[in-house]
């Protein structure tokens, strides 16, 4: 019931004259909810830092996918942020990024009107350096989770005894 009250047709902000910008508000509220829900696993210092860097009240940039779909990112977002904005699997396996059919580094800061395409490789995995290149909390959270998962799998495989059959 709470879900319907906050996000559904009865949400008070939806019927108070805000018609054209519903998607903007819904996207903003979703990103804040996502950060709060993920904050349970992170330290409070990380949460505060992520909340500050989401640029909730700063400018945005508008970039396009190769199909012409519009993506809205915070100003200062990088090509790697774009990849994670498309889908977390695209971000995880991002090998290269093209902006206006030109290869750019993954840390390239996007500009308004850029057309961005992501080249993926199923063998590609996030590295620690990727944290330096991203601005959005979504990308940072996904990279951290992947690094933790990789470390956990390395530790579990290191603990297995060697058997010479």
C-alpha positions, 0 to 999 in steps of 0.5 A: 500500500505504501508503494502505491501511495508513493509511486502510484496514481495517488501520489500527491505530487503527481496531481498537483499540476506537475504534468510534463515533468513526471518522468524527471521527478520519478527518476530522481525519487527512484535514484534517491530510494536506490541510494537509501536502500543500498546504504544499509550495506555501506558505511555511513561515510560512503553513503554521505559521500555518494549522496554529495556527489550525485549532484542532486541540484546541479546541472545535467547533460543530455546524451544519446544512444546510437538508436537516438534514445535520450539519456540524462546524466549529471554534469561531469559524468563519464563514458563509463557512467553512461555504460552503467546507466544503460545496464549494469551488465553493459558497464561490467563488460565495457571494453571501449567507448565511442563518442560520435564514432570516435574512440575515447577513454572510459574516463572521458567527460561527456558533453551535451549532445554526444552520441555514445556507444559502448563496446563490450567484451564478455571477458572484461571485468571492472578494476579498481581504477574504474572507481576513479573514472565514475561520478554517479553513485550507481556506477560506483556501487556496481563497481564496488559490488563487483570488486567485492564479489571478485575478491570473495571468489579469489579468497574462496578458491585460494582456501581450497586444498590442492588435491593431486589425484 
